[in-house]
Amino acid sequence: MAEASGTPSNVEGKTSGLTEAASSQGPGLFRPVASYWHLLAVLIAQGALAYRGRALTLQLHGAALDRVALYQRTMLLEWLLLGLVLAGVWWQESSVFSVLGERWRSPGRFFRDFGIGLAFLMVPIVMGSIAGSLLGHGNDAAARRILPQGGVETWYWVALSISAGICEEAIYRGYLQRQFMALTRNVPAGILFSATLFGAAHSYQGVRLAVQIGILGALSGMLAYWCKSVRPGMIAHILQDLMGGLAHSHG
């Protein structure tokens, strides 16, 4: 521990300045926001959810699918996983806003993040168009089968899209990316590891879409690092999911 120096007033002024800087910048770039034991627990929980997604894929080709029940269970599990993440962050005495993004303190900040998210929304649209042109649309039957049909399912899809946008961006870009950056002490590695897990968690949608989602996760990670916030990515994620589901329900 460094020794204090200078007069009491100088020390107080320096301490106040450091506190203000820390509160404005959040935890250090390579400082873990939770313990590595907690990271292991989150990875195990995420692996269990990915396994559940794989098992669900096998059921999609069977009898009639209860989409409402599927949406309800998925939302519950996503919020429970986010709760596990936030509990570890709180236990470490890190700010939960380091994972959730800083609160909007003015309308200008909200519209700034919304504008960035809206612009970033073009990325998955362009990626999907390029992938479709080069690779074809492939067998996306599993992904299409979970899309809403009818009014009730559409409203549940809206809730699911909001939940996925908030929870997944907070977990993958707010938590896992920060943890892997701290573990590897390398920004690109942190972004890459988190994006790889993001793609793997969506492998139930097929290899082509999983790779595409992984690449999108890397770009979202770069956006979060550049903006120093996951909020623009959350907005883009929510809008992307909404557009995909609503277009199908009205198609």
C-alpha contacts under 8 A as a table, 3 or more apart, distances in Angstrom:
res1	aa1	res2	aa2	distance
4	A	11	V	7.22
5	S	11	V	6.96
6	G	10	N	5.99
6	G	11	V	6.20
7	T	10	N	5.18
7	T	11	V	6.18
8	P	11	V	5.05
8	P	12	E	6.04
9	S	12	E	5.05
9	S	13	G	6.12
10	N	13	G	5.04
10	N	14	K	6.13
11	V	14	K	5.13
11	V	15	T	6.03
12	E	15	T	5.10
12	E	16	S	6.09
13	G	16	S	5.12
13	G	17	G	6.18
14	K	17	G	5.05
14	K	18	L	6.18
15	T	18	L	5.15
15	T	19	T	6.10
16	S	19	T	5.08
16	S	20	E	6.21
17	G	20	E	5.18
17	G	21	A	6.18
18	L	21	A	5.02
18	L	22	A	6.03
19	T	22	A	5.12
19	T	23	S	6.12
20	E	23	S	5.17
20	E	24	S	6.20
21	A	24	S	5.20
21	A	25	Q	6.09
22	A	25	Q	5.24
22	A	26	G	5.39
22	A	27	P	6.78
23	S	26	G	5.40
25	Q	28	G	7.76
26	G	95	S	7.66
26	G	98	S	6.35
27	P	31	R	6.30
27	P	33	V	7.40
27	P	94	S	7.38
27	P	98	S	7.27
28	G	31	R	5.06
29	L	178	R	7.51
29	L	181	M	7.52
29	L	182	A	7.13
30	F	178	R	7.45
30	F	181	M	5.91
30	F	182	A	4.00
30	F	183	L	7.58
30	F	185	R	5.79
31	R	179	Q	7.91
31	R	182	A	5.43
32	P	35	S	6.80
32	P	36	Y	7.94
32	P	178	R	6.73
32	P	179	Q	5.30
32	P	182	A	5.35
32	P	183	L	7.52
33	V	89	V	5.62
33	V	92	Q	6.74
33	V	94	S	5.70
33	V	98	S	7.78
33	V	175	Y	7.31
33	V	178	R	7.16
33	V	179	Q	6.63
34	A	38	H	6.45
34	A	39	L	7.16
34	A	88	G	5.49
34	A	89	V	4.86
34	A	90	W	7.94
34	A	91	W	7.40
34	A	92	Q	5.16
34	A	94	S	7.30
34	A	179	Q	7.57
35	S	38	H	5.16
35	S	39	L	6.45
35	S	88	G	7.28
35	S	92	Q	6.78
36	Y	39	L	4.70
36	Y	40	L	6.23
36	Y	179	Q	7.96
37	W	40	L	5.09
37	W	41	A	6.39
38	H	41	A	4.99
38	H	42	V	6.24
38	H	88	G	6.16
39	L	42	V	5.10
39	L	43	L	6.19
39	L	176	L	7.71
39	L	179	Q	7.40
40	L	43	L	5.08
40	L	44	I	6.20
41	A	44	I	5.14
41	A	45	A	6.20
42	V	45	A	5.06
42	V	46	Q	6.01
42	V	81	L	7.52
42	V	84	L	7.25
42	V	85	V	6.89
43	L	46	Q	4.97
43	L	47	G	5.98
44	I	47	G	4.99
44	I	48	A	6.27
45	A	48	A	5.10
45	A	49	L	6.40
45	A	81	L	7.36
46	Q	49	L	5.06
46	Q	50	A	6.22
46	Q	81	L	7.73
46	Q	201	A	7.60
47	G	50	A	5.00
47	G	51	Y	6.18
47	G	201	A	7.59
48	A	51	Y	5.06
48	A	52	R	6.21
49	L	52	R	4.92
49	L	53	G	6.27
49	L	201	A	7.64
50	A	53	G	4.99
50	A	54	R	6.37
50	A	200	A	7.51
50	A	201	A	4.91
50	A	202	H	7.21
50	A	203	S	7.81
50	A	204	Y	7.89
51	Y	54	R	5.03
51	Y	55	A	6.27
52	R	55	A	5.06
52	R	56	L	6.06
53	G	56	L	4.95
53	G	57	T	6.32
53	G	201	A	7.83
53	G	202	H	7.66
53	G	204	Y	5.69
54	R	57	T	5.20
54	R	58	L	7.00
54	R	203	S	7.41
54	R	204	Y	5.05
55	A	58	L	5.46
55	A	59	Q	6.95
56	L	59	Q	5.14
56	L	60	L	6.47
56	L	204	Y	7.88
57	T	60	L	5.20
57	T	61	H	7.49
57	T	142	A	6.47
57	T	204	Y	5.90
57	T	205	Q	7.84
58	L	61	H	6.24
58	L	62	G	7.59
59	Q	62	G	5.27
59	Q	63	A	7.63
60	L	63	A	7.60
60	L	65	L	6.78
60	L	142	A	6.41
60	L	145	R	7.08
61	H	142	A	7.95
62	G	65	L	7.96
66	D	69	A	5.59
66	D	70	L	6.31
67	R	70	L	4.82
67	R	71	Y	6.00
67	R	146	I	6.56
67	R	148	P	7.23
67	R	153	E	6.96
68	V	71	Y	5.11
68	V	72	Q	6.15
68	V	153	E	5.99
68	V	156	Y	6.75
69	A	72	Q	5.05
69	A	73	R	6.16
70	L	73	R	5.31
70	L	74	T	6.09
71	Y	74	T	5.12
71	Y	75	M	6.12
71	Y	156	Y	6.70
71	Y	157	W	7.08
71	Y	160	L	6.35
72	Q	75	M	5.30
72	Q	76	L	6.21
72	Q	156	Y	7.85
72	Q	160	L	7.92
73	R	76	L	5.11
73	R	77	L	6.17
74	T	77	L	5.24
74	T	78	E	6.13
74	T	160	L	7.75
75	M	78	E	5.15
75	M	79	W	6.21
75	M	160	L	5.98
75	M	163	S	6.26
75	M	164	A	7.42
76	L	79	W	5.37
76	L	80	L	6.12
77	L	80	L	5.01
77	L	81	L	6.11
78	E	81	L	5.18
78	E	82	L	6.25
78	E	163	S	7.34
78	E	164	A	7.12
78	E	167	C	6.21
78	E	168	E	7.62
79	W	82	L	4.97
79	W	83	G	6.02
79	W	163	S	7.43
79	W	167	C	6.49
80	L	83	G	4.89
80	L	84	L	6.28
81	L	84	L	5.02
81	L	85	V	6.32
82	L	85	V	4.96
82	L	86	L	6.15
82	L	167	C	5.89
82	L	170	A	7.50
82	L	171	I	6.37
83	G	86	L	5.13
83	G	87	A	6.01
84	L	87	A	5.14
84	L	88	G	6.44
85	V	88	G	5.38
85	V	89	V	6.37
85	V	171	I	7.01
85	V	175	Y	7.33
86	L	89	V	4.95
86	L	90	W	6.00
86	L	96	V	6.22
86	L	99	V	7.82
87	A	90	W	5.12
87	A	91	W	6.06
88	G	91	W	4.99
88	G	92	Q	6.20
89	V	92	Q	5.17
89	V	93	E	6.40
89	V	94	S	5.41
89	V	95	S	6.95
89	V	96	V	6.23
90	W	93	E	4.90
90	W	94	S	5.75
90	W	95	S	6.79
90	W	96	V	6.51
91	W	94	S	7.57
94	S	98	S	7.51
95	S	98	S	5.51
95	S	99	V	7.72
96	V	99	V	5.50
96	V	100	L	6.26
97	F	100	L	4.62
97	F	101	G	4.81
97	F	102	E	5.23
97	F	103	R	7.46
98	S	101	G	5.60
98	S	102	E	7.04
98	S	174	G	6.72
98	S	229	S	7.98
99	V	170	A	5.45
99	V	171	I	7.36
99	V	173	R	7.84
99	V	174	G	4.10
99	V	175	Y	5.49
99	V	230	V	7.62
100	L	170	A	5.41
100	L	174	G	6.41
100	L	229	S	7.95
100	L	230	V	6.72
100	L	231	R	7.46
101	G	170	A	7.99
101	G	174	G	7.54
101	G	229	S	5.01
101	G	230	V	5.46
101	G	231	R	5.81
102	E	229	S	7.00
104	W	107	P	7.23
104	W	109	R	5.80
104	W	110	F	5.79
105	R	109	R	6.82
106	S	109	R	5.45
106	S	110	F	6.75
107	P	110	F	5.10
107	P	111	F	6.21
108	G	111	F	5.20
108	G	112	R	6.01
109	R	112	R	5.03
109	R	113	D	6.27
110	F	113	D	5.31
110	F	114	F	6.05
111	F	114	F	4.85
111	F	115	G	5.89
112	R	115	G	5.19
112	R	116	I	6.29
113	D	116	I	5.10
113	D	117	G	6.02
113	D	231	R	6.48
113	D	232	P	4.79
113	D	235	I	7.87
114	F	117	G	5.03
114	F	118	L	5.97
114	F	232	P	6.12
114	F	235	I	6.45
115	G	118	L	5.04
115	G	119	A	6.15
115	G	232	P	7.95
116	I	119	A	5.14
116	I	120	F	6.07
116	I	232	P	5.84
117	G	120	F	4.99
117	G	121	L	6.16
117	G	232	P	4.38
117	G	233	G	5.84
117	G	234	M	7.56
117	G	235	I	5.36
117	G	236	A	4.54
118	L	121	L	5.11
118	L	122	M	7.48
118	L	235	I	7.37
118	L	236	A	5.93
119	A	122	M	5.89
120	F	123	V	5.54
120	F	233	G	7.80
120	F	236	A	6.35
121	L	124	P	6.19
121	L	125	I	6.91
121	L	236	A	5.20
121	L	237	H	7.72
121	L	239	L	7.46
121	L	240	Q	6.62
122	M	125	I	5.10
122	M	126	V	6.07
123	V	126	V	5.29
123	V	127	M	6.03
123	V	216	L	7.80
124	P	127	M	4.84
124	P	128	G	5.88
124	P	216	L	6.77
124	P	240	Q	7.81
125	I	128	G	5.24
125	I	129	S	6.30
126	V	129	S	5.10
126	V	130	I	6.18
127	M	130	I	5.21
127	M	131	A	5.98
127	M	212	Q	7.57
128	G	131	A	5.12
128	G	132	G	5.96
128	G	212	Q	7.91
129	S	132	G	5.15
129	S	133	S	6.22
130	I	133	S	5.12
130	I	134	L	6.14
131	A	134	L	5.24
131	A	135	L	5.50
131	A	136	G	6.82
131	A	137	H	7.77
131	A	212	Q	7.97
132	G	135	L	5.44
132	G	136	G	4.42
132	G	137	H	5.19
133	S	136	G	5.72
135	L	138	G	7.33
137	H	140	D	7.06
138	G	208	R	7.61
139	N	142	A	7.93
139	N	206	G	7.49
140	D	143	A	5.32
140	D	144	R	6.20
140	D	205	Q	6.72
140	D	206	G	6.82
140	D	209	L	7.99
141	A	144	R	5.10
141	A	145	R	5.97
142	A	145	R	5.15
142	A	146	I	6.77
142	A	204	Y	7.60
142	A	205	Q	5.91
142	A	206	G	7.82
143	A	146	I	5.80
143	A	147	L	7.12
143	A	205	Q	5.24
144	R	147	L	5.44
147	L	157	W	7.89
147	L	245	G	5.66
147	L	248	H	6.88
147	L	249	S	7.48
148	P	153	E	5.09
148	P	154	T	5.34
148	P	157	W	6.50
148	P	245	G	6.21
148	P	246	L	7.71
148	P	248	H	7.17
148	P	249	S	5.68
149	Q	153	E	5.94
149	Q	154	T	6.64
149	Q	248	H	7.69
149	Q	249	S	5.11
150	G	153	E	5.72
150	G	154	T	6.11
150	G	249	S	6.30
151	G	154	T	5.04
151	G	155	W	6.41
152	V	155	W	5.36
152	V	156	Y	6.45
153	E	156	Y	5.05
153	E	157	W	6.03
154	T	157	W	4.85
154	T	158	V	6.32
154	T	245	G	7.40
154	T	246	L	6.90
154	T	249	S	6.84
155	W	158	V	5.08
155	W	159	A	6.55
156	Y	159	A	5.10
156	Y	160	L	6.07
157	W	160	L	4.83
157	W	161	S	5.95
157	W	242	L	7.47
157	W	245	G	6.86
158	V	161	S	5.12
158	V	162	I	6.34
158	V	242	L	6.23
159	A	162	I	5.25
159	A	163	S	6.16
160	L	163	S	5.01
160	L	164	A	5.97
161	S	164	A	5.13
161	S	165	G	6.01
161	S	237	H	7.93
161	S	238	I	5.34
161	S	239	L	7.84
161	S	241	D	5.44
161	S	242	L	5.92
162	I	165	G	5.19
162	I	166	I	6.22
162	I	238	I	5.35
163	S	166	I	5.36
163	S	167	C	5.82
164	A	167	C	5.24
164	A	168	E	5.43
164	A	169	E	7.80
164	A	237	H	7.76
164	A	238	I	7.14
165	G	168	E	5.74
165	G	169	E	5.97
165	G	233	G	7.94
165	G	234	M	4.91
165	G	235	I	6.97
165	G	236	A	7.87
165	G	237	H	4.90
165	G	238	I	4.66
166	I	169	E	5.65
166	I	170	A	6.07
166	I	234	M	5.50
166	I	238	I	7.68
167	C	170	A	5.20
167	C	171	I	5.96
168	E	171	I	5.07
168	E	172	Y	5.78
168	E	173	R	7.76
169	E	172	Y	5.35
169	E	173	R	5.19
169	E	174	G	6.38
169	E	230	V	6.41
169	E	233	G	6.71
169	E	234	M	5.77
169	E	237	H	7.84
170	A	173	R	5.70
170	A	174	G	4.40
170	A	175	Y	6.21
170	A	230	V	6.71
170	A	234	M	7.98
171	I	174	G	5.60
171	I	175	Y	4.97
171	I	176	L	6.06
172	Y	175	Y	5.75
172	Y	176	L	4.88
172	Y	177	Q	5.96
172	Y	194	S	5.90
172	Y	195	A	7.52
172	Y	198	F	6.86
173	R	176	L	6.14
173	R	177	Q	5.04
173	R	178	R	7.18
173	R	191	I	7.91
173	R	194	S	7.16
173	R	220	S	7.51
173	R	221	G	5.66
173	R	224	A	6.74
173	R	230	V	6.58
174	G	177	Q	6.29
174	G	178	R	6.34
174	G	224	A	7.97
174	G	229	S	7.81
174	G	230	V	6.21
175	Y	178	R	5.29
175	Y	179	Q	6.08
176	L	179	Q	4.98
176	L	180	F	6.03
176	L	190	G	7.89
176	L	194	S	5.86
177	Q	180	F	5.25
177	Q	181	M	6.07
177	Q	190	G	5.07
177	Q	191	I	5.56
177	Q	193	F	7.40
177	Q	194	S	5.23
177	Q	221	G	7.36
178	R	181	M	5.09
178	R	182	A	6.23
178	R	190	G	6.80
179	Q	182	A	5.12
179	Q	183	L	6.07
179	Q	190	G	7.41
180	F	183	L	4.84
180	F	184	T	5.91
180	F	185	R	7.76
180	F	189	A	7.22
180	F	190	G	4.43
180	F	191	I	7.72
180	F	193	F	6.96
180	F	194	S	7.31
181	M	184	T	5.36
181	M	185	R	5.18
181	M	186	N	5.27
181	M	187	V	5.32
181	M	188	P	7.87
181	M	189	A	6.65
181	M	190	G	4.18
181	M	191	I	7.44
182	A	185	R	4.93
182	A	186	N	7.32
182	A	190	G	7.78
184	T	189	A	6.83
184	T	190	G	6.96
186	N	189	A	5.44
186	N	190	G	6.27
187	V	190	G	5.18
187	V	191	I	6.35
188	P	191	I	5.14
188	P	192	L	6.03
189	A	192	L	5.00
189	A	193	F	6.00
190	G	193	F	5.40
190	G	194	S	6.21
191	I	194	S	5.38
191	I	195	A	6.07
191	I	218	A	5.91
191	I	221	G	5.54
191	I	222	M	7.02
192	L	195	A	5.11
192	L	196	T	6.06
192	L	218	A	6.09
193	F	196	T	5.14
193	F	197	L	6.39
194	S	197	L	5.26
194	S	198	F	6.18
194	S	217	G	7.66
194	S	218	A	7.65
195	A	198	F	4.85
195	A	199	G	6.22
195	A	214	G	5.13
195	A	215	I	6.90
195	A	216	L	7.78
195	A	217	G	4.64
195	A	218	A	4.91
195	A	221	G	7.34
196	T	199	G	5.23
196	T	200	A	6.16
196	T	214	G	5.55
196	T	217	G	7.80
196	T	218	A	7.99
197	L	200	A	4.95
197	L	201	A	6.01
197	L	214	G	7.60
198	F	201	A	5.26
198	F	202	H	6.76
198	F	213	I	7.20
198	F	214	G	5.76
198	F	217	G	6.37
199	G	202	H	5.32
199	G	203	S	6.48
199	G	210	A	4.78
199	G	211	V	5.95
199	G	212	Q	7.53
199	G	213	I	5.19
199	G	214	G	3.86
199	G	215	I	7.66
199	G	217	G	7.25
200	A	203	S	5.03
200	A	210	A	6.34
200	A	214	G	7.42
201	A	204	Y	7.62
201	A	210	A	7.96
202	H	205	Q	5.87
202	H	206	G	7.84
202	H	209	L	7.84
202	H	210	A	5.46
202	H	213	I	7.44
203	S	206	G	5.37
203	S	207	V	5.98
203	S	209	L	7.48
203	S	210	A	4.93
204	Y	207	V	7.98
204	Y	210	A	7.83
205	Q	209	L	6.10
205	Q	210	A	6.50
206	G	209	L	5.58
206	G	210	A	6.02
207	V	210	A	4.99
207	V	211	V	6.12
208	R	211	V	5.37
208	R	212	Q	6.28
209	L	212	Q	4.90
209	L	213	I	5.94
210	A	213	I	5.02
210	A	214	G	6.05
211	V	214	G	4.98
211	V	215	I	6.27
212	Q	215	I	5.22
212	Q	216	L	6.24
213	I	216	L	4.93
213	I	217	G	6.01
214	G	217	G	4.88
214	G	218	A	6.38
215	I	218	A	5.10
215	I	219	L	6.42
216	L	219	L	5.07
216	L	220	S	6.04
217	G	220	S	4.93
217	G	221	G	6.02
218	A	221	G	4.94
218	A	222	M	6.29
219	L	222	M	5.04
219	L	223	L	6.23
220	S	223	L	4.93
220	S	224	A	6.18
220	S	233	G	6.14
221	G	224	A	5.08
221	G	225	Y	6.15
222	M	225	Y	5.06
222	M	226	W	6.03
223	L	226	W	5.07
223	L	227	C	5.97
223	L	230	V	7.99
223	L	232	P	7.97
223	L	233	G	7.10
224	A	227	C	5.18
224	A	228	K	5.48
224	A	229	S	5.14
224	A	230	V	5.04
224	A	231	R	7.94
224	A	232	P	7.58
224	A	233	G	6.76
225	Y	228	K	4.99
225	Y	229	S	7.00
226	W	229	S	7.96
227	C	230	V	7.63
227	C	232	P	7.94
229	S	232	P	7.14
230	V	233	G	5.32
230	V	234	M	6.15
231	R	234	M	4.99
231	R	235	I	6.35
232	P	235	I	5.19
232	P	236	A	6.31
233	G	236	A	5.07
233	G	237	H	5.95
234	M	237	H	5.06
234	M	238	I	6.11
235	I	238	I	5.25
235	I	239	L	6.19
236	A	239	L	5.20
236	A	240	Q	6.01
237	H	240	Q	5.17
237	H	241	D	6.27
238	I	241	D	5.36
238	I	242	L	6.07
239	L	242	L	5.01
239	L	243	M	6.02
240	Q	243	M	5.25
240	Q	244	G	6.28
241	D	244	G	5.22
241	D	245	G	6.24
242	L	245	G	5.34
242	L	246	L	5.86
243	M	246	L	5.30
243	M	247	A	5.78
244	G	247	A	5.47
244	G	248	H	6.42
245	G	248	H	5.24
245	G	249	S	6.21
246	L	249	S	5.04
246	L	250	H	6.19
247	A	250	H	5.41
247	A	251	G	5.77
248	H	251	G	4.87
